[in-house]
Amino acid sequence: MEKTNTICIRVLSLLFLLLTVVQCVYAHDARQQAAWAVLNIGLTDRSSGERALAVGVLGLLANDPQAPQLAMHALDDPKPEVMAAAADAIGQLKYQPARSKIKEILHSNDEDPVIVLACARALVELGDEEGYAVYYAILTGERKSGLSLTERQKKEIKDPKKMAELGSSFIPIPFAGLGYGAFKALTRDDASPAQAAAAKMLIKDPDPKTKEALINASRHKSWTVRVAAVDSLARRDDPSVISELEPRLSDDKVAVRYTAAAAIIRLAELQNTSADLRHRAAAASLK
């Protein structure tokens, strides 16, 4: 009898545990279903602004198989702000199958900076160096091929309204705590925010032309561009640019001076470490 009671208690305990697990799973699924219901409303909203917001947050769903498919679908939206949000989400999701589609959109919408920059960011996130070419063009005013940007492209980049459409995510790291309006007030040159942001996006571009472009940008008339360029040169970890950065230690803007100082310290340390390793290797080979 005692053995039977023990078995019954164990069975009841297992049933209780199973019921608890089922309830937890159901509650979890119910929460997800409720959340998806809210998001789906945004994804299909009549307002392009609402759709863009809903599409943009898909980048948070790296482990959800629906997210990249929904973002791909949004690339066909007729509104540029939705297409741009979709490209951004795809870049965050690192969804490689979208690469050719992103390039197609980039080439067919090359007069719209909102779409162009979103596609460029996505390509950089996907490991495609074509994205860097866009930022090089913004920073220098010409393509890597040597061709100049069209007058319309230059005008769009200098248009504050268009740049505002890009949102705070386009503002370069040194000024990320500022809203677009505050950041814009720091510069007289409408193209400076775009050029500064472009400099930040070129950190990992291996093209030697980009190194020269960043060095030139470190002498730009806008201090915001100079800061971004010096910061980017530091993060490229190439000590050969130290001599190019030294004049910035006496820059008339304190932000540039401090950034240059930190850049030179960082690069000199890398250079010293590299030299030390070479000396140790040479000494070891003599033993």
Buried (B, 14 or more C-beta within 10 A) or exposed (E): EEEEEEEEEEEEEEEEEEEEEEEEEEEEEEEEEEEEEEBEEBBEBEEBEBBBBBBBBBBEBEEBEEBBEBBBEBBEBEBBBBBBBBBBBBBBBBBEEBBEBBBEBBEEBBEBBBBBBBBBBBBBBBEBEBBBBBBBBBBBBEBBEEEEBEEEBBBBBBBEEBBBBBBEEBBBBBBEEBEBEEBBEBBEBBBBBBBBBBBBBBBEBEBEBBBEBBBEBBEBEBBBBBBBBBBBBBBBEBBEBBEBBEEBEEBEBEBBBBBBBEBBEBBEEBBEEEEEEEEEEEEEEEE
